[in-house]
Each structure stands twice: as structure tokens, then as C-alpha cells.
Amino acid sequence: MRFLTAGESHGKGTIVILEGFPAGLGVTREDIDFELSRRQKGYGRGGRMLIEKDQVEILSGIRKGITLGSPITLFVKNSDYVNWEKIMTPDPMEDKAGNPLSRPRPGHADLPGGQKYDHRDLRNILERASARETTVRVAAGAVAMKFLKAFKISVESHVIQLGSISSKADRISNIEDLNKKADQSPVRMLDKTSEKLAMAQIDKAKEKGDTLGGIFEVIISGVPAGLGSHVQWDRKLDGRFAQSLMSMQAVKGVEIGKGFKNATLFGSEVHDEIGYRKGKGFFHYTNRSGGIEGGMSNGEPIVVRVAKKPISTLKKPLRSVDINTKKVIKAAYERSDVCALPAASVIGESICAWVVADAFLEKMGGDFMGEIQKRYRLYLEHLNNY
Ligand code: EPS
């Protein structure tokens, strides 16, 4: 399976085409809109989320609530486009609406993108680099999640660190109704003390014209052993998670299990001892590896942690250089989120859901749900008898 997204942040909207998705899965607009609305929430977001009410339009590939096996096209319109029509129009325009943006923001795509594509108006870069693009990645993820649900695989997340505030609920790899609980928190943290401190830190950053990042954790339960493969670099499941998650705007670190901590310990303190129980099959006594060994799922919950840097659009801008005058100036500021970490954790779920669904389909094979389900039953039988 693969997908491609397109769209500018203040253009007509964002769009995604999903290719290779099997037939026979029930998917409704409500399924997708539910995830889209989760992406819009979180304490610390800016004015844009008050303008948008992200809702999907299904343009192809789903008929009467069932996937057809043909490309699925999902479109999410930008309500803000009406305010940007003159600036973002694809038509040739005499009108010089919108001053060319010449003050690159440190940390954003503005400068390297301008250099690479030879744009003198940095808006031509920032519009596509914007995290608005994640809208349709979440739409794609919602379809993948629906697929995984049919095989009792769940994808959930929570924020474990926001700025300097660590959640006390760090490293819970099997919590019931994790998402239900995290969704109740404005910062998607599980313990109330950290939640309060984190919100206070967001308030402080806002006051100072600054921004905040942090770390979230995605937990994927119900994954059978054997997704991904050790035989080739681009088939390794951990590598696929890292690439997909790193491609999310502002993400600067990805860790599987206790990745960085494990690097500081003895091997005997790191590796998860293997057990066997009749009926249950093989299992591990611990899960420090985060459910992936040798580039393959090992049957334990997959635990992925993602570090997101603070958003680079600062109300109190950093020093930069105007690309035309070459004079030292302050970077451009329009409006921005102070902290989009809670939303990022929702986006992370979607990205992980796609990775798992892709690897799952690759392993089981099949073009329609009944076929895949049959093959999965056989594979589970194989695992039980192994
Ligand atoms: C976003 C929409 C954007 C930003 C944010 C994500 O809207 P606007 O640029 O109109 O405020 O809020 O994008 C960025 C953080 C960024 O650096 O571009 C969204 O829908 O998530």
C-alpha cells in the first residue's frame, strides 16, 4: 500500500490518494472525521484551529460505506482559503496580493526550500512545509485504523513529556482505554499533576512569545509476531516506523522501546527473556525492545516514542537575514501554535497505523477483507502450533 498527499496550508485544501487498499472494509466519513477532530484539539493551539472544522470528503474508492479496492481519494477543505484566495490563487494574477515573504524562520523549511527551488517568496515553501499537511495523513491513518480494528489491533498514544514536564505515567505499555483517558486531558497526559504543570508551562511560553515541544508515546497492541523482515534494510519494521514518523513536521527523534536508555545498560539488563505457555505460545517476560526484534514484530505491544521540537514560528522571533537585502532582521511571524504536541501524538497514531496496516497486508496478502481474514486465521494457527 502507498499514499501520496498534496495541498498547501492556505490553498483550497489537502488531499490524499490511498493505493492498494483492500476491498470490503466498512469505512464511513464519521470514522475519518472522528480522527480529524482529535487532531484539532489540544491545549496551546493557535487561531487556525478556530477557523477550521476539518471534515473529509470522500472522492473515490468507497461506495455505500465499503472500500472498493480502487484508489481511495480523501479531501479536506481549508475553510481559511476564502481569506487567502487572492494570495493563493493558481491563476496568473496582476494583483500583487500578499507581500513576498523574505524573512526565513530559523528551524523552518523557509531558507533551504527557497535556496533549493529558487523561490524569492518563501511562502512558496512554507505553504507546503506546514503541518497542515498532516490533516490528510490522519485521514489516511483513520482508514488504516479501521482495517487494523478488524484484526483486533489497536493504536493509542499519550504525551509523556511536554517541555521540561515529564508525565508520571511514563512507559505504561499496556493500559486499558489509553486513548479514552488521554483524550480527556487537554495535553493528552495521563496524570493530573503533570497535566497542570504542562499547561502552566504552555501559558508561560505563550506569555513570552515562545513555543514548546516534547515527547509522545504510541502503543500498538494485538500485533502478531512476524510483521516486517530481517532480510532486507527497507523491510525492517523499526526502520519503517522511524522513516514514517521522522517525516512528520518538527519530529527530530524516534525511539523503539527503551532505545536510548538501553544503550546505557548491560545486555543482560536489556534483552527480554523468552517464555512459552501452552495455548498462549511464545511470549517475553519484559518488553524493553518495544515489540520489535530483528526488524520484525515479536508479538508484544509495539512501543514507539517520538520527540518533537518546539514549533519554529515564534511570536518573539529569532534573528535571521532578509533574503533580498541580506540585512540582519527578525524572522517572519504570522500566527502559530504555542504547542502542538497533543495533536502530534494523534498524528503519530495515524502514521503508525499506516505502517502496521501496510506490513500486515504485506504479510497476509489478499485483495478483499474476507480473504485477508482467512489467511490471518491460518497464520495465527501456525503461530500457535510453532
Ligand atoms: C496547522 C495549520 C497551520 C499551523 C500549523 C499546523 O495553520 P496557520 O499556518 O494558518 O496558523 O497552525 O502549522 C505549523 C505549525 C507550521 O509550522 O506551519 C494544522 O492544521 O495543523
Boltz pocket constraint, residues with backbone or C-beta under 6 A from the ligand:
constraints:
  - pocket:
      binder: B
      contacts: [[A, 9], [A, 39], [A, 46], [A, 47], [A, 48], [A, 126], [A, 129], [A, 130], [A, 131], [A, 132], [A, 133], [A, 134], [A, 135], [A, 311], [A, 312], [A, 313], [A, 335], [A, 336], [A, 337], [A, 340]]
      max_distance: 6.0
